[in-house]
Amino acid sequence: MTIGLRPLLTVGEVCQILRIKRSTLYAWVQAGKLPCLRVGGLLRFDRESISQWLEGLRQTRMEENEQCRSSPQI
């Protein structure tokens, strides 16, 4: 029975999704770059929060690329 709680991802699952090493994931968490939860001393990640984080990165990259294209060429 579900009471409205979304399943949480493990460190390994997030590493697979993002295609990164565990050390990179831990560094991002420590730097506050990646949203996470601590449950009983373990790191867990909300899938929706990770999706939103990725979308934010995509938007930033798209904006940076657009600025590069609109800059005058010398």
N, CA, C and O atoms as a Maestro MAE file, in Angstrom:
{
 s_m_m2io_version
 :::
 2.0.0
}

f_m_ct {
 s_m_title
 :::
 protein
 m_atom[296] {
  # First column is atom index #
  i_m_mmod_type
  r_m_x_coord
  r_m_y_coord
  r_m_z_coord
  i_m_residue_number
  s_m_chain_name
  s_m_pdb_residue_name
  s_m_pdb_atom_name
  i_m_atomic_number
  :::
  1 25 0.838 -1.182 0.000 1 A "MET " " N  " 7
  2 3 0.000 0.000 0.000 1 A "MET " " CA " 6
  3 2 0.881 1.241 0.000 1 A "MET " " C  " 6
  4 15 1.819 1.340 0.791 1 A "MET " " O  " 8
  5 25 0.588 2.167 -0.864 2 A "THR " " N  " 7
  6 3 1.342 3.406 -0.959 2 A "THR " " CA " 6
  7 2 0.551 4.519 -0.281 2 A "THR " " C  " 6
  8 15 -0.657 4.648 -0.479 2 A "THR " " O  " 8
  9 25 1.238 5.308 0.507 3 A "ILE " " N  " 7
  10 3 0.573 6.417 1.192 3 A "ILE " " CA " 6
  11 2 1.067 7.760 0.666 3 A "ILE " " C  " 6
  12 15 1.167 8.729 1.418 3 A "ILE " " O  " 8
  13 25 1.373 7.814 -0.617 4 A "GLY " " N  " 7
  14 3 1.788 9.068 -1.224 4 A "GLY " " CA " 6
  15 2 3.280 9.310 -1.192 4 A "GLY " " C  " 6
  16 15 3.739 10.369 -1.619 4 A "GLY " " O  " 8
  17 25 4.041 8.362 -0.700 5 A "LEU " " N  " 7
  18 3 5.493 8.523 -0.681 5 A "LEU " " CA " 6
  19 2 6.084 7.994 -1.977 5 A "LEU " " C  " 6
  20 15 5.700 6.932 -2.467 5 A "LEU " " O  " 8
  21 25 7.015 8.747 -2.514 6 A "ARG " " N  " 7
  22 3 7.682 8.302 -3.733 6 A "ARG " " CA " 6
  23 2 8.879 7.449 -3.346 6 A "ARG " " C  " 6
  24 15 9.525 7.706 -2.330 6 A "ARG " " O  " 8
  25 25 9.180 6.432 -4.151 7 A "PRO " " N  " 7
  26 3 10.354 5.608 -3.848 7 A "PRO " " CA " 6
  27 2 11.635 6.423 -4.008 7 A "PRO " " C  " 6
  28 15 11.730 7.284 -4.883 7 A "PRO " " O  " 8
  29 25 12.601 6.146 -3.166 8 A "LEU " " N  " 7
  30 3 13.875 6.857 -3.202 8 A "LEU " " CA " 6
  31 2 14.918 6.023 -3.920 8 A "LEU " " C  " 6
  32 15 14.881 4.793 -3.886 8 A "LEU " " O  " 8
  33 25 15.847 6.706 -4.568 9 A "LEU " " N  " 7
  34 3 16.937 6.049 -5.286 9 A "LEU " " CA " 6
  35 2 18.151 5.910 -4.375 9 A "LEU " " C  " 6
  36 15 18.380 6.736 -3.491 9 A "LEU " " O  " 8
  37 25 18.921 4.859 -4.606 10 A "THR " " N  " 7
  38 3 20.159 4.647 -3.868 10 A "THR " " CA " 6
  39 2 21.311 5.360 -4.577 10 A "THR " " C  " 6
  40 15 21.155 5.862 -5.690 10 A "THR " " O  " 8
  41 25 22.454 5.396 -3.921 11 A "VAL " " N  " 7
  42 3 23.661 5.978 -4.520 11 A "VAL " " CA " 6
  43 2 23.979 5.263 -5.833 11 A "VAL " " C  " 6
  44 15 24.251 5.910 -6.844 11 A "VAL " " O  " 8
  45 25 23.944 3.947 -5.817 12 A "GLY " " N  " 7
  46 3 24.249 3.168 -7.020 12 A "GLY " " CA " 6
  47 2 23.305 3.462 -8.169 12 A "GLY " " C  " 6
  48 15 23.733 3.573 -9.318 12 A "GLY " " O  " 8
  49 25 22.021 3.587 -7.863 13 A "GLU " " N  " 7
  50 3 21.032 3.872 -8.906 13 A "GLU " " CA " 6
  51 2 21.258 5.248 -9.525 13 A "GLU " " C  " 6
  52 15 21.161 5.404 -10.742 13 A "GLU " " O  " 8
  53 25 21.556 6.239 -8.700 14 A "VAL " " N  " 7
  54 3 21.795 7.589 -9.220 14 A "VAL " " CA " 6
  55 2 23.072 7.605 -10.059 14 A "VAL " " C  " 6
  56 15 23.123 8.266 -11.096 14 A "VAL " " O  " 8
  57 25 24.092 6.887 -9.620 15 A "CYS " " N  " 7
  58 3 25.334 6.804 -10.401 15 A "CYS " " CA " 6
  59 2 25.068 6.202 -11.776 15 A "CYS " " C  " 6
  60 15 25.628 6.658 -12.773 15 A "CYS " " O  " 8
  61 25 24.219 5.184 -11.834 16 A "GLN " " N  " 7
  62 3 23.876 4.580 -13.123 16 A "GLN " " CA " 6
  63 2 23.100 5.558 -13.997 16 A "GLN " " C  " 6
  64 15 23.375 5.678 -15.191 16 A "GLN " " O  " 8
  65 25 22.140 6.252 -13.412 17 A "ILE " " N  " 7
  66 3 21.323 7.205 -14.170 17 A "ILE " " CA " 6
  67 2 22.191 8.327 -14.738 17 A "ILE " " C  " 6
  68 15 22.054 8.694 -15.905 17 A "ILE " " O  " 8
  69 25 23.086 8.870 -13.906 18 A "LEU " " N  " 7
  70 3 23.919 9.999 -14.319 18 A "LEU " " CA " 6
  71 2 25.200 9.576 -15.024 18 A "LEU " " C  " 6
  72 15 25.916 10.402 -15.591 18 A "LEU " " O  " 8
  73 25 25.478 8.272 -14.979 19 A "ARG " " N  " 7
  74 3 26.703 7.712 -15.586 19 A "ARG " " CA " 6
  75 2 27.951 8.364 -15.000 19 A "ARG " " C  " 6
  76 15 28.823 8.853 -15.718 19 A "ARG " " O  " 8
  77 25 28.003 8.354 -13.673 20 A "ILE " " N  " 7
  78 3 29.149 8.918 -12.968 20 A "ILE " " CA " 6
  79 2 29.657 7.918 -11.936 20 A "ILE " " C  " 6
  80 15 28.968 6.959 -11.590 20 A "ILE " " O  " 8
  81 25 30.870 8.157 -11.451 21 A "LYS " " N  " 7
  82 3 31.445 7.321 -10.401 21 A "LYS " " CA " 6
  83 2 30.872 7.733 -9.053 21 A "LYS " " C  " 6
  84 15 30.385 8.850 -8.877 21 A "LYS " " O  " 8
  85 25 30.943 6.809 -8.110 22 A "ARG " " N  " 7
  86 3 30.467 7.096 -6.754 22 A "ARG " " CA " 6
  87 2 31.216 8.282 -6.149 22 A "ARG " " C  " 6
  88 15 30.626 9.117 -5.463 22 A "ARG " " O  " 8
  89 25 32.519 8.346 -6.410 23 A "SER " " N  " 7
  90 3 33.315 9.441 -5.842 23 A "SER " " CA " 6
  91 2 32.823 10.798 -6.339 23 A "SER " " C  " 6
  92 15 32.816 11.771 -5.585 23 A "SER " " O  " 8
  93 25 32.415 10.865 -7.597 24 A "THR " " N  " 7
  94 3 31.867 12.106 -8.156 24 A "THR " " CA " 6
  95 2 30.551 12.451 -7.477 24 A "THR " " C  " 6
  96 15 30.315 13.603 -7.115 24 A "THR " " O  " 8
  97 25 29.699 11.456 -7.306 25 A "LEU " " N  " 7
  98 3 28.416 11.681 -6.650 25 A "LEU " " CA " 6
  99 2 28.618 12.202 -5.234 25 A "LEU " " C  " 6
  100 15 27.979 13.174 -4.833 25 A "LEU " " O  " 8
  101 25 29.502 11.561 -4.476 26 A "TYR " " N  " 7
  102 3 29.753 12.004 -3.101 26 A "TYR " " CA " 6
  103 2 30.325 13.424 -3.070 26 A "TYR " " C  " 6
  104 15 29.987 14.209 -2.183 26 A "TYR " " O  " 8
  105 25 31.188 13.754 -4.031 27 A "ALA " " N  " 7
  106 3 31.757 15.109 -4.091 27 A "ALA " " CA " 6
  107 2 30.663 16.135 -4.371 27 A "ALA " " C  " 6
  108 15 30.640 17.201 -3.756 27 A "ALA " " O  " 8
  109 25 29.758 15.820 -5.294 28 A "TRP " " N  " 7
  110 3 28.662 16.733 -5.608 28 A "TRP " " CA " 6
  111 2 27.743 16.921 -4.405 28 A "TRP " " C  " 6
  112 15 27.293 18.033 -4.128 28 A "TRP " " O  " 8
  113 25 27.465 15.827 -3.691 29 A "VAL " " N  " 7
  114 3 26.618 15.916 -2.495 29 A "VAL " " CA " 6
  115 2 27.295 16.783 -1.444 29 A "VAL " " C  " 6
  116 15 26.663 17.656 -0.850 29 A "VAL " " O  " 8
  117 25 28.582 16.541 -1.216 30 A "GLN " " N  " 7
  118 3 29.315 17.299 -0.203 30 A "GLN " " CA " 6
  119 2 29.367 18.786 -0.553 30 A "GLN " " C  " 6
  120 15 29.321 19.637 0.334 30 A "GLN " " O  " 8
  121 25 29.462 19.096 -1.848 31 A "ALA " " N  " 7
  122 3 29.513 20.487 -2.298 31 A "ALA " " CA " 6
  123 2 28.121 21.126 -2.355 31 A "ALA " " C  " 6
  124 15 27.996 22.322 -2.619 31 A "ALA " " O  " 8
  125 25 27.083 20.331 -2.110 32 A "GLY " " N  " 7
  126 3 25.719 20.859 -2.147 32 A "GLY " " CA " 6
  127 2 25.175 21.032 -3.550 32 A "GLY " " C  " 6
  128 15 24.207 21.766 -3.751 32 A "GLY " " O  " 8
  129 25 25.781 20.370 -4.526 33 A "LYS " " N  " 7
  130 3 25.355 20.515 -5.918 33 A "LYS " " CA " 6
  131 2 24.203 19.592 -6.297 33 A "LYS " " C  " 6
  132 15 23.507 19.840 -7.282 33 A "LYS " " O  " 8
  133 25 24.000 18.535 -5.528 34 A "LEU " " N  " 7
  134 3 23.004 17.524 -5.880 34 A "LEU " " CA " 6
  135 2 22.025 17.353 -4.720 34 A "LEU " " C  " 6
  136 15 22.453 17.144 -3.585 34 A "LEU " " O  " 8
  137 25 20.710 17.436 -4.983 35 A "PRO " " N  " 7
  138 3 19.738 17.293 -3.897 35 A "PRO " " CA " 6
  139 2 19.689 15.857 -3.384 35 A "PRO " " C  " 6
  140 15 19.604 14.910 -4.166 35 A "PRO " " O  " 8
  141 25 19.744 15.709 -2.062 36 A "CYS " " N  " 7
  142 3 19.702 14.366 -1.486 36 A "CYS " " CA " 6
  143 2 19.034 14.395 -0.121 36 A "CYS " " C  " 6
  144 15 18.776 15.455 0.451 36 A "CYS " " O  " 8
  145 25 18.767 13.213 0.375 37 A "LEU " " N  " 7
  146 3 18.192 13.028 1.706 37 A "LEU " " CA " 6
  147 2 19.088 12.059 2.459 37 A "LEU " " C  " 6
  148 15 19.728 11.197 1.858 37 A "LEU " " O  " 8
  149 25 19.130 12.204 3.756 38 A "ARG " " N  " 7
  150 3 19.827 11.219 4.591 38 A "ARG " " CA " 6
  151 2 18.757 10.466 5.369 38 A "ARG " " C  " 6
  152 15 17.995 11.049 6.141 38 A "ARG " " O  " 8
  153 25 18.721 9.167 5.147 39 A "VAL " " N  " 7
  154 3 17.738 8.310 5.798 39 A "VAL " " CA " 6
  155 2 18.494 7.255 6.591 39 A "VAL " " C  " 6
  156 15 19.117 6.362 6.016 39 A "VAL " " O  " 8
  157 25 18.437 7.361 7.901 40 A "GLY " " N  " 7
  158 3 19.143 6.402 8.743 40 A "GLY " " CA " 6
  159 2 20.634 6.377 8.477 40 A "GLY " " C  " 6
  160 15 21.259 5.319 8.554 40 A "GLY " " O  " 8
  161 25 21.216 7.529 8.165 41 A "GLY " " N  " 7
  162 3 22.643 7.614 7.885 41 A "GLY " " CA " 6
  163 2 23.020 7.287 6.448 41 A "GLY " " C  " 6
  164 15 24.187 7.401 6.073 41 A "GLY " " O  " 8
  165 25 22.051 6.884 5.647 42 A "LEU " " N  " 7
  166 3 22.309 6.540 4.250 42 A "LEU " " CA " 6
  167 2 21.829 7.664 3.338 42 A "LEU " " C  " 6
  168 15 20.848 8.346 3.636 42 A "LEU " " O  " 8
  169 25 22.529 7.846 2.232 43 A "LEU " " N  " 7
  170 3 22.099 8.834 1.237 43 A "LEU " " CA " 6
  171 2 21.016 8.227 0.364 43 A "LEU " " C  " 6
  172 15 21.141 7.096 -0.107 43 A "LEU " " O  " 8
  173 25 19.963 8.982 0.157 44 A "ARG " " N  " 7
  174 3 18.901 8.586 -0.752 44 A "ARG " " CA " 6
  175 2 18.519 9.802 -1.582 44 A "ARG " " C  " 6
  176 15 18.727 10.945 -1.174 44 A "ARG " " O  " 8
  177 25 17.955 9.535 -2.754 45 A "PHE " " N  " 7
  178 3 17.658 10.590 -3.711 45 A "PHE " " CA " 6
  179 2 16.240 10.425 -4.234 45 A "PHE " " C  " 6
  180 15 15.815 9.323 -4.579 45 A "PHE " " O  " 8
  181 25 15.519 11.530 -4.286 46 A "ASP " " N  " 7
  182 3 14.179 11.541 -4.848 46 A "ASP " " CA " 6
  183 2 14.298 11.649 -6.365 46 A "ASP " " C  " 6
  184 15 14.941 12.563 -6.881 46 A "ASP " " O  " 8
  185 25 13.682 10.722 -7.067 47 A "ARG " " N  " 7
  186 3 13.792 10.678 -8.535 47 A "ARG " " CA " 6
  187 2 13.337 11.994 -9.170 47 A "ARG " " C  " 6
  188 15 13.979 12.488 -10.097 47 A "ARG " " O  " 8
  189 25 12.247 12.556 -8.683 48 A "GLU " " N  " 7
  190 3 11.733 13.811 -9.240 48 A "GLU " " CA " 6
  191 2 12.716 14.959 -9.018 48 A "GLU " " C  " 6
  192 15 12.909 15.792 -9.903 48 A "GLU " " O  " 8
  193 25 13.333 15.003 -7.846 49 A "SER " " N  " 7
  194 3 14.319 16.054 -7.557 49 A "SER " " CA " 6
  195 2 15.528 15.930 -8.473 49 A "SER " " C  " 6
  196 15 16.064 16.938 -8.935 49 A "SER " " O  " 8
  197 25 15.959 14.704 -8.737 50 A "ILE " " N  " 7
  198 3 17.095 14.481 -9.641 50 A "ILE " " CA " 6
  199 2 16.711 14.902 -11.057 50 A "ILE " " C  " 6
  200 15 17.515 15.516 -11.759 50 A "ILE " " O  " 8
  201 25 15.495 14.578 -11.480 51 A "SER " " N  " 7
  202 3 15.023 14.983 -12.815 51 A "SER " " CA " 6
  203 2 14.987 16.500 -12.948 51 A "SER " " C  " 6
  204 15 15.404 17.047 -13.970 51 A "SER " " O  " 8
  205 25 14.491 17.177 -11.924 52 A "GLN " " N  " 7
  206 3 14.448 18.640 -11.950 52 A "GLN " " CA " 6
  207 2 15.852 19.230 -11.958 52 A "GLN " " C  " 6
  208 15 16.101 20.222 -12.643 52 A "GLN " " O  " 8
  209 25 16.765 18.635 -11.210 53 A "TRP " " N  " 7
  210 3 18.155 19.086 -11.169 53 A "TRP " " CA " 6
  211 2 18.782 18.961 -12.560 53 A "TRP " " C  " 6
  212 15 19.457 19.877 -13.030 53 A "TRP " " O  " 8
  213 25 18.552 17.817 -13.213 54 A "LEU " " N  " 7
  214 3 19.077 17.616 -14.568 54 A "LEU " " CA " 6
  215 2 18.487 18.624 -15.547 54 A "LEU " " C  " 6
  216 15 19.203 19.164 -16.390 54 A "LEU " " O  " 8
  217 25 17.196 18.877 -15.441 55 A "GLU " " N  " 7
  218 3 16.550 19.850 -16.331 55 A "GLU " " CA " 6
  219 2 17.141 21.238 -16.124 55 A "GLU " " C  " 6
  220 15 17.322 21.982 -17.087 55 A "GLU " " O  " 8
  221 25 17.440 21.592 -14.888 56 A "GLY " " N  " 7
  222 3 18.087 22.873 -14.605 56 A "GLY " " CA " 6
  223 2 19.452 22.972 -15.261 56 A "GLY " " C  " 6
  224 15 19.820 24.021 -15.789 56 A "GLY " " O  " 8
  225 25 20.209 21.867 -15.228 57 A "LEU " " N  " 7
  226 3 21.516 21.854 -15.897 57 A "LEU " " CA " 6
  227 2 21.359 22.019 -17.402 57 A "LEU " " C  " 6
  228 15 22.116 22.753 -18.037 57 A "LEU " " O  " 8
  229 25 20.375 21.333 -17.965 58 A "ARG " " N  " 7
  230 3 20.139 21.436 -19.413 58 A "ARG " " CA " 6
  231 2 19.791 22.871 -19.802 58 A "ARG " " C  " 6
  232 15 20.293 23.391 -20.799 58 A "ARG " " O  " 8
  233 25 18.934 23.501 -19.014 59 A "GLN " " N  " 7
  234 3 18.541 24.882 -19.301 59 A "GLN " " CA " 6
  235 2 19.746 25.816 -19.243 59 A "GLN " " C  " 6
  236 15 19.904 26.691 -20.094 59 A "GLN " " O  " 8
  237 25 20.592 25.624 -18.235 60 A "THR " " N  " 7
  238 3 21.794 26.449 -18.094 60 A "THR " " CA " 6
  239 2 22.700 26.278 -19.301 60 A "THR " " C  " 6
  240 15 23.206 27.258 -19.847 60 A "THR " " O  " 8
  241 25 22.905 25.038 -19.717 61 A "ARG " " N  " 7
  242 3 23.755 24.776 -20.884 61 A "ARG " " CA " 6
  243 2 23.168 25.386 -22.145 61 A "ARG " " C  " 6
  244 15 23.896 25.957 -22.957 61 A "ARG " " O  " 8
  245 25 21.858 25.269 -22.314 62 A "MET " " N  " 7
  246 3 21.222 25.836 -23.503 62 A "MET " " CA " 6
  247 2 21.383 27.353 -23.525 62 A "MET " " C  " 6
  248 15 21.645 27.936 -24.576 62 A "MET " " O  " 8
  249 25 21.227 27.990 -22.369 63 A "GLU " " N  " 7
  250 3 21.386 29.443 -22.288 63 A "GLU " " CA " 6
  251 2 22.826 29.850 -22.575 63 A "GLU " " C  " 6
  252 15 23.067 30.845 -23.259 63 A "GLU " " O  " 8
  253 25 23.787 29.083 -22.055 64 A "GLU " " N  " 7
  254 3 25.198 29.382 -22.313 64 A "GLU " " CA " 6
  255 2 25.515 29.231 -23.795 64 A "GLU " " C  " 6
  256 15 26.229 30.056 -24.366 64 A "GLU " " O  " 8
  257 25 24.988 28.182 -24.419 65 A "ASN " " N  " 7
  258 3 25.212 27.970 -25.849 65 A "ASN " " CA " 6
  259 2 24.582 29.089 -26.670 65 A "ASN " " C  " 6
  260 15 25.164 29.545 -27.654 65 A "ASN " " O  " 8
  261 25 23.406 29.527 -26.271 66 A "GLU " " N  " 7
  262 3 22.726 30.610 -26.983 66 A "GLU " " CA " 6
  263 2 23.522 31.908 -26.878 66 A "GLU " " C  " 6
  264 15 23.613 32.657 -27.850 66 A "GLU " " O  " 8
  265 25 24.095 32.180 -25.716 67 A "GLN " " N  " 7
  266 3 24.911 33.377 -25.537 67 A "GLN " " CA " 6
  267 2 26.156 33.318 -26.413 67 A "GLN " " C  " 6
  268 15 26.571 34.332 -26.974 67 A "GLN " " O  " 8
  269 25 26.748 32.145 -26.531 68 A "CYS " " N  " 7
  270 3 27.940 31.997 -27.373 68 A "CYS " " CA " 6
  271 2 27.597 32.260 -28.835 68 A "CYS " " C  " 6
  272 15 28.378 32.885 -29.554 68 A "CYS " " O  " 8
  273 25 26.445 31.791 -29.275 69 A "ARG " " N  " 7
  274 3 26.040 31.982 -30.666 69 A "ARG " " CA " 6
  275 2 25.711 33.431 -30.971 69 A "ARG " " C  " 6
  276 15 25.927 33.897 -32.090 69 A "ARG " " O  " 8
  277 25 25.190 34.146 -29.986 70 A "SER " " N  " 7
  278 3 24.792 35.527 -30.239 70 A "SER " " CA " 6
  279 2 25.937 36.519 -30.029 70 A "SER " " C  " 6
  280 15 25.791 37.702 -30.337 70 A "SER " " O  " 8
  281 25 27.071 36.049 -29.510 71 A "SER " " N  " 7
  282 3 28.228 36.931 -29.316 71 A "SER " " CA " 6
  283 2 28.851 37.255 -30.664 71 A "SER " " C  " 6
  284 15 28.903 36.395 -31.543 71 A "SER " " O  " 8
  285 25 29.322 38.481 -30.838 72 A "PRO " " N  " 7
  286 3 29.951 38.840 -32.117 72 A "PRO " " CA " 6
  287 2 31.235 38.049 -32.344 72 A "PRO " " C  " 6
  288 15 32.020 37.831 -31.421 72 A "PRO " " O  " 8
  289 25 31.426 37.636 -33.555 73 A "GLN " " N  " 7
  290 3 32.628 36.891 -33.945 73 A "GLN " " CA " 6
  291 2 33.718 37.866 -34.366 73 A "GLN " " C  " 6
  292 15 33.455 38.838 -35.074 73 A "GLN " " O  " 8
  293 25 34.920 37.605 -33.934 74 A "ILE " " N  " 7
  294 3 36.046 38.463 -34.317 74 A "ILE " " CA " 6
  295 2 36.894 37.751 -35.334 74 A "ILE " " C  " 6
  296 15 37.898 38.297 -35.792 74 A "ILE " " O  " 8
  :::
 }
 m_bond[295] {
  # First column is bond index #
  i_m_from
  i_m_to
  i_m_order
  :::
  1 1 2 1
  2 2 3 1
  3 3 4 2
  4 3 5 1
  5 5 6 1
  6 6 7 1
  7 7 8 2
  8 7 9 1
  9 9 10 1
  10 10 11 1
  11 11 12 2
  12 11 13 1
  13 13 14 1
  14 14 15 1
  15 15 16 2
  16 15 17 1
  17 17 18 1
  18 18 19 1
  19 19 20 2
  20 19 21 1
  21 21 22 1
  22 22 23 1
  23 23 24 2
  24 23 25 1
  25 25 26 1
  26 26 27 1
  27 27 28 2
  28 27 29 1
  29 29 30 1
  30 30 31 1
  31 31 32 2
  32 31 33 1
  33 33 34 1
  34 34 35 1
  35 35 36 2
  36 35 37 1
  37 37 38 1
  38 38 39 1
  39 39 40 2
  40 39 41 1
  41 41 42 1
  42 42 43 1
  43 43 44 2
  44 43 45 1
  45 45 46 1
  46 46 47 1
  47 47 48 2
  48 47 49 1
  49 49 50 1
  50 50 51 1
  51 51 52 2
  52 51 53 1
  53 53 54 1
  54 54 55 1
  55 55 56 2
  56 55 57 1
  57 57 58 1
  58 58 59 1
  59 59 60 2
  60 59 61 1
  61 61 62 1
  62 62 63 1
  63 63 64 2
  64 63 65 1
  65 65 66 1
  66 66 67 1
  67 67 68 2
  68 67 69 1
  69 69 70 1
  70 70 71 1
  71 71 72 2
  72 71 73 1
  73 73 74 1
  74 74 75 1
  75 75 76 2
  76 75 77 1
  77 77 78 1
  78 78 79 1
  79 79 80 2
  80 79 81 1
  81 81 82 1
  82 82 83 1
  83 83 84 2
  84 83 85 1
  85 85 86 1
  86 86 87 1
  87 87 88 2
  88 87 89 1
  89 89 90 1
  90 90 91 1
  91 91 92 2
  92 91 93 1
  93 93 94 1
  94 94 95 1
  95 95 96 2
  96 95 97 1
  97 97 98 1
  98 98 99 1
  99 99 100 2
  100 99 101 1
  101 101 102 1
  102 102 103 1
  103 103 104 2
  104 103 105 1
  105 105 106 1
  106 106 107 1
  107 107 108 2
  108 107 109 1
  109 109 110 1
  110 110 111 1
  111 111 112 2
  112 111 113 1
  113 113 114 1
  114 114 115 1
  115 115 116 2
  116 115 117 1
  117 117 118 1
  118 118 119 1
  119 119 120 2
  120 119 121 1
  121 121 122 1
  122 122 123 1
  123 123 124 2
  124 123 125 1
  125 125 126 1
  126 126 127 1
  127 127 128 2
  128 127 129 1
  129 129 130 1
  130 130 131 1
  131 131 132 2
  132 131 133 1
  133 133 134 1
  134 134 135 1
  135 135 136 2
  136 135 137 1
  137 137 138 1
  138 138 139 1
  139 139 140 2
  140 139 141 1
  141 141 142 1
  142 142 143 1
  143 143 144 2
  144 143 145 1
  145 145 146 1
  146 146 147 1
  147 147 148 2
  148 147 149 1
  149 149 150 1
  150 150 151 1
  151 151 152 2
  152 151 153 1
  153 153 154 1
  154 154 155 1
  155 155 156 2
  156 155 157 1
  157 157 158 1
  158 158 159 1
  159 159 160 2
  160 159 161 1
  161 161 162 1
  162 162 163 1
  163 163 164 2
  164 163 165 1
  165 165 166 1
  166 166 167 1
  167 167 168 2
  168 167 169 1
  169 169 170 1
  170 170 171 1
  171 171 172 2
  172 171 173 1
  173 173 174 1
  174 174 175 1
  175 175 176 2
  176 175 177 1
  177 177 178 1
  178 178 179 1
  179 179 180 2
  180 179 181 1
  181 181 182 1
  182 182 183 1
  183 183 184 2
  184 183 185 1
  185 185 186 1
  186 186 187 1
  187 187 188 2
  188 187 189 1
  189 189 190 1
  190 190 191 1
  191 191 192 2
  192 191 193 1
  193 193 194 1
  194 194 195 1
  195 195 196 2
  196 195 197 1
  197 197 198 1
  198 198 199 1
  199 199 200 2
  200 199 201 1
  201 201 202 1
  202 202 203 1
  203 203 204 2
  204 203 205 1
  205 205 206 1
  206 206 207 1
  207 207 208 2
  208 207 209 1
  209 209 210 1
  210 210 211 1
  211 211 212 2
  212 211 213 1
  213 213 214 1
  214 214 215 1
  215 215 216 2
  216 215 217 1
  217 217 218 1
  218 218 219 1
  219 219 220 2
  220 219 221 1
  221 221 222 1
  222 222 223 1
  223 223 224 2
  224 223 225 1
  225 225 226 1
  226 226 227 1
  227 227 228 2
  228 227 229 1
  229 229 230 1
  230 230 231 1
  231 231 232 2
  232 231 233 1
  233 233 234 1
  234 234 235 1
  235 235 236 2
  236 235 237 1
  237 237 238 1
  238 238 239 1
  239 239 240 2
  240 239 241 1
  241 241 242 1
  242 242 243 1
  243 243 244 2
  244 243 245 1
  245 245 246 1
  246 246 247 1
  247 247 248 2
  248 247 249 1
  249 249 250 1
  250 250 251 1
  251 251 252 2
  252 251 253 1
  253 253 254 1
  254 254 255 1
  255 255 256 2
  256 255 257 1
  257 257 258 1
  258 258 259 1
  259 259 260 2
  260 259 261 1
  261 261 262 1
  262 262 263 1
  263 263 264 2
  264 263 265 1
  265 265 266 1
  266 266 267 1
  267 267 268 2
  268 267 269 1
  269 269 270 1
  270 270 271 1
  271 271 272 2
  272 271 273 1
  273 273 274 1
  274 274 275 1
  275 275 276 2
  276 275 277 1
  277 277 278 1
  278 278 279 1
  279 279 280 2
  280 279 281 1
  281 281 282 1
  282 282 283 1
  283 283 284 2
  284 283 285 1
  285 285 286 1
  286 286 287 1
  287 287 288 2
  288 287 289 1
  289 289 290 1
  290 290 291 1
  291 291 292 2
  292 291 293 1
  293 293 294 1
  294 294 295 1
  295 295 296 2
  :::
 }
}
